[in-house]
Amino acid sequence: MNIRPLADRVLVEPKEAETKTASGIYIPDTAKEKPQQGKVIAVGSGKKDEPMELKVGDTVLYGKYSGTEITVDGKDYLMMRQSDVLAVL
């Protein structure tokens, strides 16, 4: 992949949405919730006053409406600022 985020941005690959509940009921595509967890694929260099704390391979938790959705080579990703990430799991 040839995407290199700038400044304090990170590229995240969202985790797949659940297709089945714990009790075994299948969830239709229209009722699936947007995942709020993913894996960091690429990171920027950070800012002068805010160094980059995330690294490639981290599993992160982010806000429900965080980031900008992009598609590269048929895969969906989210480009977001480091401050949009709530926690590293």
HELIX and SHEET records of a PDB file:
HELIX    1   1 ASP A   29  ALA A   31  5                                   3    
HELIX    2   2 GLN A   82  ASP A   84  5                                   3    
SHEET    1   A 6 THR A  68  VAL A  72  0                                        
SHEET    2   A 6 LYS A  75  ARG A  81 -1                                        
SHEET    3   A 6 ARG A   9  PRO A  14 -1                                        
SHEET    4   A 6 GLN A  37  VAL A  43 -1                                        
SHEET    5   A 6 THR A  59  TYR A  62 -1                                        
SHEET    6   A 6 VAL A  85  VAL A  88 -1                                        
END                                                                             
